[in-house]
Amino acid sequence: MTVIWAERALLPDGWAENVRVTVEQDRIAAVEKDAAPQGHRTGLLLPALANLHSHAFLCLDLLLVLLVRALAQWLAPGGGALATSFAWVEGLLLAWMPVYLLLMQKRVYAQGWPMTVWKYFVLGTCYSVLLSFAVVASMAIGLVAM
């Protein structure tokens, strides 16, 4: 069991002071407001670690995809076995993104597979719709600016 005490913490209902968080088996077991200092002390506690990690991973993965694509154009411009190898590596990097997000959601939400898969597809659909709106808006802005 790990106990973290923070002077200020961002909770679902807003900012709180003197917050004690109890962690058991890598899961938050209890959150207490206006608690006495105990355990590891910190000034500020934000719940963004999983978000930061997943977005950093996706950014790194996309960077690797672009690097592999650039290497393929540089080292195998005419095709051949090397170009096929680069295509496989690029495909594996692109395929790993959704698999990683599903596994990350399973671990963060700590729910069964059916609920995790359901949330995965609902959130994926929402992100796809938002991305579609952003692409259409960018195209419209581009056409107006011409």
C-alpha positions as CSV (number, residue, x, y, z in Angstrom):
1,M,0.0,0.0,0.0
2,T,1.3,3.5,-0.9
3,V,0.0,6.7,0.6
4,I,0.4,10.0,-1.2
5,W,-0.5,13.3,0.5
6,A,-0.8,16.5,-1.6
7,E,-1.3,20.1,-0.7
8,R,-3.5,20.5,-3.7
9,A,-5.0,18.0,-6.1
10,L,-7.3,18.1,-9.1
11,L,-10.3,15.8,-8.4
12,P,-13.3,15.1,-10.5
13,D,-15.3,17.7,-8.6
14,G,-12.6,20.4,-8.8
15,W,-9.5,21.5,-6.8
16,A,-9.1,20.2,-3.3
17,E,-6.6,20.9,-0.5
18,N,-4.8,18.4,1.8
19,V,-5.7,15.4,-0.2
20,R,-4.5,11.9,0.8
21,V,-4.6,9.2,-1.9
22,T,-4.2,5.5,-1.0
23,V,-2.9,3.2,-3.7
24,E,-3.2,-0.6,-3.4
25,Q,-2.0,-3.0,-6.1
26,D,-1.4,-0.1,-8.7
27,R,-5.0,1.1,-8.2
28,I,-6.4,4.1,-6.3
29,A,-8.2,2.6,-3.3
30,A,-9.2,5.8,-1.5
31,V,-9.2,9.6,-1.9
32,E,-9.7,11.7,1.2
33,K,-10.0,15.5,1.3
34,D,-8.8,17.7,4.2
35,A,-6.6,14.8,5.5
36,A,-3.6,15.0,7.8
37,P,-0.3,14.6,6.1
38,Q,0.9,11.0,5.8
39,G,3.1,9.1,3.4
40,H,4.9,10.6,0.4
41,R,4.3,14.4,0.3
42,T,3.9,16.5,-2.8
43,G,2.7,20.0,-3.6
44,L,0.5,19.2,-6.6
45,L,-1.3,16.1,-7.8
46,L,-2.7,15.8,-11.3
47,P,-4.4,12.7,-12.8
48,A,-2.8,12.9,-16.2
49,L,-0.1,10.3,-16.2
50,A,-2.0,7.7,-18.3
51,N,-3.1,10.4,-20.8
52,L,0.4,11.7,-21.1
53,H,1.9,8.3,-21.6
54,S,-0.5,7.2,-24.2
55,H,-0.2,10.4,-26.2
56,A,3.6,10.4,-26.0
57,F,3.5,6.7,-27.2
58,L,1.3,7.6,-30.1
59,C,3.5,10.5,-31.1
60,L,6.6,8.4,-30.9
61,D,5.0,5.6,-32.9
62,L,3.9,8.1,-35.6
63,L,7.4,9.5,-35.7
64,L,8.8,6.0,-36.2
65,V,6.3,5.5,-39.0
66,L,7.5,8.6,-40.7
67,L,11.2,7.7,-40.1
68,V,10.6,4.2,-41.7
69,R,8.8,5.8,-44.6
70,A,11.7,8.2,-45.2
71,L,14.3,5.5,-44.9
72,A,12.3,3.4,-47.4
73,Q,12.3,6.3,-49.9
74,W,16.0,6.9,-49.3
75,L,17.4,3.3,-49.2
76,A,14.9,1.5,-51.5
77,P,13.5,4.0,-54.0
78,G,12.9,1.4,-56.7
79,G,11.2,-1.2,-54.6
80,G,12.5,-4.7,-54.1
81,A,13.0,-6.8,-51.0
82,L,14.2,-3.9,-48.8
83,A,11.1,-1.8,-49.7
84,T,8.9,-4.8,-48.8
85,S,10.7,-5.0,-45.4
86,F,10.2,-1.4,-44.8
87,A,6.5,-1.7,-45.7
88,W,6.1,-4.6,-43.2
89,V,7.8,-2.6,-40.4
90,E,5.5,0.4,-41.2
91,G,2.5,-1.8,-41.2
92,L,3.4,-3.4,-37.8
93,L,4.0,0.1,-36.3
94,L,0.6,1.3,-37.5
95,A,-1.1,-2.0,-36.3
96,W,0.5,-1.7,-32.9
97,M,-1.2,1.7,-32.2
98,P,-4.8,0.4,-31.7
99,V,-3.6,-2.7,-29.9
100,Y,-1.6,-0.6,-27.5
101,L,-4.6,1.7,-26.9
102,L,-6.9,-1.2,-26.2
103,L,-4.4,-2.8,-23.7
104,M,-3.8,0.6,-22.1
105,Q,-7.5,1.1,-21.6
106,K,-7.9,-2.4,-20.1
107,R,-5.2,-1.6,-17.6
108,V,-6.3,1.9,-16.7
109,Y,-10.1,1.2,-16.3
110,A,-9.4,-2.2,-14.7
111,Q,-12.6,-3.7,-16.1
112,G,-13.4,-6.9,-17.9
113,W,-12.8,-7.4,-21.6
114,P,-16.4,-6.9,-22.8
115,M,-16.7,-3.5,-21.1
116,T,-13.2,-2.4,-22.2
117,V,-13.9,-3.4,-25.8
118,W,-17.2,-1.5,-25.7
119,K,-15.5,1.6,-24.3
120,Y,-12.7,1.2,-26.9
121,F,-15.1,1.2,-29.8
122,V,-17.3,4.0,-28.4
123,L,-14.3,6.3,-27.7
124,G,-12.8,5.3,-31.1
125,T,-16.0,6.3,-32.9
126,C,-16.1,9.6,-31.0
127,Y,-12.5,10.4,-31.9
128,S,-13.1,9.4,-35.6
129,V,-16.1,11.7,-35.8
130,L,-14.2,14.6,-34.2
131,L,-11.3,14.0,-36.6
132,S,-13.7,13.9,-39.6
133,F,-15.1,17.3,-38.5
134,A,-11.6,18.7,-38.2
135,V,-10.6,17.4,-41.6
136,V,-13.7,18.9,-43.2
137,A,-13.3,22.2,-41.4
138,S,-9.6,22.3,-42.6
139,M,-10.6,21.6,-46.1
140,A,-13.3,24.3,-46.0
141,I,-10.9,26.9,-44.6
142,G,-8.4,25.9,-47.3
143,L,-11.0,26.4,-50.0
144,V,-12.1,29.7,-48.6
145,A,-8.6,31.0,-48.3
146,M,-7.8,30.2,-52.0
